[in-house]
Amino acid sequence: MLKLKKLEKNIVQHIHKSRKSSTHKGDFGHAYLIVGNKGKMGAAVIASKACMRSGVGLLTVNVPEEEHTILQIALPEAMLTLREKEKNNFHYFSALGIGPGIGLEKESAQLLNYILLEFNKPMLLDADALNLIASNKDLLNILPKQTIITPHAKEFDRLFGMHATNKLRIQTAIAKSKEYKIVIILKGHKSLITFDGKSYENTTGNAGLAKAGSGDALSGIITAFLAQGYDPFDAAKLGVYIHGHAADITLQNQSLESMLITDVINNLGEVFKTFA
């Protein structure tokens, strides 16, 4: 029987890096999020807010030109690049997250292909990025080592085949993580985080996260940690635990039914306080 190590506070607290009073924004990285599309700018806003709330020094968000005012109004702290007009100059960025809300159009597929070939720093793939890979599985072979992917059960099955049970899905995730040398977060009740044979089962979170936007927020959180210089496997463990813990704190003022992911993002600071 497969036994997974529990991802608990003592492990995460050891990973988390406390901040010195003498630091400045340049010490905490520059994240690049490629998110959102027409009708899906909520995903962009959620991922970007979660990223900023997770301590990144600078954030640039790539969005379609016609939708850019939404992001500028919702999160004035973030900088923007316009998807149709600006070439991707990756020199400035410490880490990249791509996928939430980008759509499955030809242009999105071309952009993802370009990024997988050209970006050589820590990277996270979620949502539509994973669905694009599922439609062209040869892309799995060019994923840079230690890339983080964050599929839920349906996305996972599109990538790696149908599974009758989640136990079988977990076994496949561990095997595929070894095969491709990538970090896999299999999202769900007690999310799995696995890399190269080492696997953890998360201990935080609740059913209030079973709503639209939760995965977008997780992507933003983990991308922030990648940009801050955390090892990808550590960034994944830290992000999953904190995301769930913030949801648990949110239950103090909300119910499982009423909880929104924006409530959870607003409680990220309460989680960081517990590490002090």
PyMOL commands that set and color helices and strands:
alter all, ss='L'
color gray80, all
select helices_A, chain A and resi 9-15+25-28+41-53+65-74+90-92+106-118+128-134+137-142+153-160+166-180+207-209+214-227+232-250+261-266+268-274
alter helices_A, ss='H'
color red, helices_A
select strands_A, chain A and resi 5-7+30-34+58-63+79-82+95-98+123-125+148-149+183-186+192-195+198-202
alter strands_A, ss='S'
color yellow, strands_A
deselect
rebuild
show_as cartoon
